[in-house]
Amino acid sequence: MLKPRVIWWFVLAFSVPVVRAVDAPAQRIITIAPHAAEIVCALGACDRLVGVSKFCVYPPELAQRARVGGLFDADLEKIVILRPDLIVLRGRNQSVERLAHSLNVRIFFDETDTIAGIGQCVRELGKRLDRQDAAEALVASFESRLNAVRQRVAGKKKPRVFVTVSRLRGKLANILTSSHGAFLDEMIEIAGGENVFGHLDMTYPQVSPESIAAQRPDVIIEFMPGTEASPEKLASLRREWRAMGTVPAVANDRIYIITADHSLMPSPRFAKIVEQVARLLHPEPSK
């Protein structure tokens, strides 16, 4: 027998669709990915966010905003209660999509797998929020910063770069990297490097220590958002690579750990990460 709360939720979700003007600017927004919330706030519409992903940590004013879970564990009941008129979804979740359809709520599918996709997402959300001018200014600033990086590294020798997206802590195992077609692969190219696994077909392949050693990267960059950034912790993470001492990046102590919370977020703040990586690959000469 269904519990009363479940019955109430079912009736509300599937029997009482909400009538909304199709082209009206969104006023009650739920984002089920942290970078989408960043973009909405960057467009000057933070006050329209009624629900955000459980992973959302920025900007600070969203700290107390209602949490609706993530892509794979979205809280459908809470979504109903929050009565959104726009849901921003990265990836596919059939339950959320069916719920949105039943409530006559618009869904925007955020496709930010590439650098160009970040700009396109900003522009599309700008239209839905009636913040087109803010969107164009944000995209222009983002692209200007990336072009400045391209100009700074132009003509310089490209080091061979290996990046980790994730791995087991304490050992070199279950190592996930980025390949062709992903915004991290584009980041390496813009920053003046060559992705040692950029030739693989899978966007985020798992690679072994042996395959990394065979590629002989000049630089290793580990993305570990949220990791403690104390000198002791970072030194410990670097020591885990010592077993691969013949790899140029290890032999020359060019292992870098990036812990910024937005380091893997495909939002306009990613320009800061591209700038940081460019400085690591091509340090400014000492004066």
C-alpha positions in Angstrom: 0.0 0.0 0.0 1.3 3.4 -0.9 2.1 5.8 1.9 0.1 9.1 2.0 3.2 11.2 1.2 3.9 9.1 -1.9 0.3 9.3 -3.1 0.4 13.1 -2.6 3.6 13.4 -4.6 2.2 11.2 -7.4 -1.0 13.2 -7.7 0.9 16.5 -7.8 3.4 15.3 -10.3 1.2 13.6 -12.8 -2.3 15.0 -12.4 -1.8 18.7 -12.1 0.3 20.0 -15.0 1.4 23.7 -14.6 0.5 26.0 -17.5 3.4 28.3 -18.4 4.1 30.8 -21.2 6.4 28.9 -23.5 8.7 31.9 -24.3 8.5 33.7 -20.9 11.9 34.2 -19.3 12.6 31.6 -16.7 12.0 32.7 -13.1 12.3 29.5 -11.0 15.3 27.5 -12.1 16.7 24.2 -11.0 20.2 23.2 -12.1 21.3 19.6 -11.7 25.0 20.3 -12.3 27.2 22.8 -10.3 28.6 24.6 -13.3 25.2 25.5 -14.6 24.4 27.2 -11.3 27.6 29.2 -11.7 26.5 30.3 -15.2 23.1 31.4 -14.0 24.7 33.5 -11.3 27.3 34.9 -13.6 24.4 36.1 -15.8 23.0 38.0 -12.8 20.1 35.7 -12.1 21.2 33.9 -8.9 17.9 35.0 -7.2 16.0 32.8 -9.7 17.7 29.6 -8.7 15.3 27.7 -6.4 17.2 24.4 -6.4 20.8 23.3 -7.2 22.9 20.2 -7.4 24.2 18.6 -4.2 27.7 19.2 -5.6 27.2 23.0 -5.9 29.8 25.0 -3.9 30.0 28.2 -5.8 29.0 31.0 -5.6 28.8 31.3 -1.8 25.3 32.8 -1.9 24.0 29.4 -3.0 25.2 27.7 0.2 21.7 27.6 1.7 19.8 27.0 -1.5 17.7 23.8 -1.7 19.6 20.7 -2.9 18.0 18.4 -5.5 20.6 15.7 -5.6 22.7 14.9 -8.7 22.2 13.5 -12.2 21.8 9.9 -11.0 19.9 10.5 -7.7 17.8 13.5 -8.4 15.2 14.2 -5.7 12.0 14.1 -7.8 9.7 15.0 -4.9 11.8 18.0 -4.0 11.7 19.1 -7.6 7.9 19.0 -7.6 7.8 21.0 -4.4 10.1 23.7 -5.7 7.8 24.3 -8.8 10.5 25.2 -11.3 9.7 26.6 -14.7 13.1 25.6 -16.1 15.3 22.6 -15.3 18.9 22.6 -16.5 20.2 19.1 -17.0 23.6 17.9 -18.1 23.3 14.3 -19.3 20.1 12.3 -19.5 17.8 11.3 -16.7 14.6 9.8 -17.9 12.8 10.2 -14.5 13.5 13.9 -14.5 12.6 14.3 -18.1 9.2 12.4 -17.6 8.5 14.5 -14.5 9.3 17.8 -16.4 7.0 16.7 -19.2 4.2 15.9 -16.9 4.5 19.3 -15.2 4.9 21.2 -18.4 8.3 22.4 -17.2 10.9 23.3 -19.8 14.3 21.4 -19.8 17.5 22.8 -21.2 20.0 20.1 -22.0 23.4 21.6 -21.1 26.1 20.3 -23.6 29.3 21.6 -22.2 31.7 18.8 -23.2 33.8 21.2 -25.3 35.2 24.8 -24.9 32.8 25.9 -27.7 30.0 24.2 -25.8 30.6 26.4 -22.7 30.1 29.5 -24.7 27.0 28.1 -26.4 25.5 27.1 -23.0 26.0 30.6 -21.7 24.3 32.1 -24.8 21.4 29.6 -24.6 20.8 30.2 -20.9 21.0 34.0 -21.6 18.1 33.6 -24.0 16.0 31.6 -21.6 16.7 34.2 -18.8 16.3 37.2 -21.0 19.9 38.1 -20.2 21.4 38.1 -23.7 23.6 41.1 -23.2 25.1 39.7 -20.1 25.6 36.4 -21.8 27.5 38.0 -24.8 29.7 40.0 -22.4 30.5 36.8 -20.4 31.3 34.8 -23.5 33.5 37.7 -24.9 35.5 37.8 -21.7 35.9 34.0 -21.6 37.1 33.9 -25.2 39.4 36.9 -24.8 41.2 35.2 -21.9 41.6 32.0 -23.9 42.9 33.9 -26.9 45.4 35.8 -24.7 46.7 32.4 -23.6 47.0 31.2 -27.2 49.0 34.3 -28.1 51.4 33.9 -25.2 52.3 30.3 -26.0 52.3 30.7 -29.8 55.5 29.3 -31.4 56.8 27.7 -28.2 57.8 24.0 -28.1 54.9 21.9 -26.9 55.6 19.6 -23.9 53.9 16.2 -23.9 51.3 16.4 -21.2 49.4 13.7 -19.2 46.4 14.7 -17.1 44.5 12.7 -14.5 40.8 13.2 -14.1 40.6 10.8 -11.2 42.5 7.8 -9.6 42.6 5.8 -6.5 44.2 7.7 -3.6 47.4 6.3 -2.3 48.3 4.3 -5.4 48.6 4.6 -9.2 45.4 2.6 -10.2 42.1 3.2 -11.8 43.6 6.2 -13.6 41.1 8.2 -15.7 42.4 10.6 -18.3 41.0 12.9 -21.0 41.3 12.3 -24.7 40.2 13.8 -28.0 36.9 15.7 -28.0 36.8 16.8 -24.3 37.3 20.3 -23.0 40.4 19.1 -21.0 42.0 18.0 -24.2 41.3 21.4 -25.7 42.7 23.0 -22.6 46.1 21.3 -23.1 46.2 22.5 -26.7 45.3 26.1 -25.9 47.8 26.1 -23.1 50.6 25.1 -25.5 50.9 21.4 -24.8 50.3 18.1 -26.5 48.0 15.5 -24.9 49.8 12.2 -24.8 46.5 10.3 -25.0 44.8 12.7 -27.3 44.7 10.1 -30.0 42.4 7.7 -28.2 38.8 7.3 -29.3 37.2 7.2 -25.9 36.7 10.6 -24.4 37.6 9.7 -20.8 39.7 6.4 -21.0 41.2 4.5 -18.1 44.9 4.0 -18.6 47.6 1.9 -16.8 50.9 3.1 -15.3 52.6 1.1 -18.0 50.8 2.9 -20.8 51.6 6.2 -19.2 55.3 5.3 -19.0 55.3 4.3 -22.6 54.0 7.7 -23.6 56.8 9.4 -21.7 55.0 12.7 -20.7 57.1 15.8 -20.0 54.5 17.1 -17.6 51.9 15.3 -15.4 48.9 17.4 -14.2 46.6 15.8 -11.6 43.1 17.4 -11.3 42.0 16.8 -7.7 39.3 19.4 -6.9 38.6 19.7 -3.2 41.8 17.9 -2.1 43.7 19.4 0.8 46.3 21.7 -0.7 48.8 21.7 2.1 52.5 21.4 1.1 52.7 18.1 2.9 49.7 16.6 1.2 50.8 17.8 -2.3 54.3 16.4 -1.7 52.8 13.1 -0.7 50.7 12.9 -3.9 53.8 13.6 -6.0 55.8 10.9 -4.2 53.3 8.3 -5.4 54.8 8.8 -8.9 58.3 7.9 -7.9 58.0 4.4 -9.1 57.9 5.8 -12.6 61.2 7.6 -12.2 62.3 7.2 -15.8 59.4 9.2 -17.1 60.6 12.7 -17.9 57.9 14.4 -15.9 58.9 12.4 -12.8 62.7 12.7 -13.4 62.4 16.4 -13.8 59.9 17.0 -11.0 57.2 18.4 -13.3 54.2 16.9 -11.5 51.5 19.4 -10.7 48.4 19.0 -8.5 45.4 21.3 -9.2 42.9 21.4 -6.4 40.7 24.3 -7.2 37.0 23.4 -6.8 36.3 24.6 -10.3 39.2 22.8 -12.0 36.9 20.2 -13.7 33.9 22.5 -14.1 33.0 23.5 -17.7 32.0 27.1 -16.8 33.5 30.5 -17.8 35.7 30.2 -14.6 37.5 27.4 -16.5 39.5 30.2 -18.2 41.5 30.5 -14.9 42.4 26.9 -15.1 43.6 27.2 -18.7 45.7 30.2 -17.7 47.2 28.3 -14.8 48.1 25.3 -16.9 49.7 27.5 -19.5 52.0 29.0 -16.7 52.9 25.4 -15.6 53.7 24.3 -19.2 55.5 27.5 -20.1 56.8 29.3 -17.0 57.8 32.9 -17.3 61.6 33.4 -17.3 63.0 34.6 -14.0 63.9 38.3 -14.0 
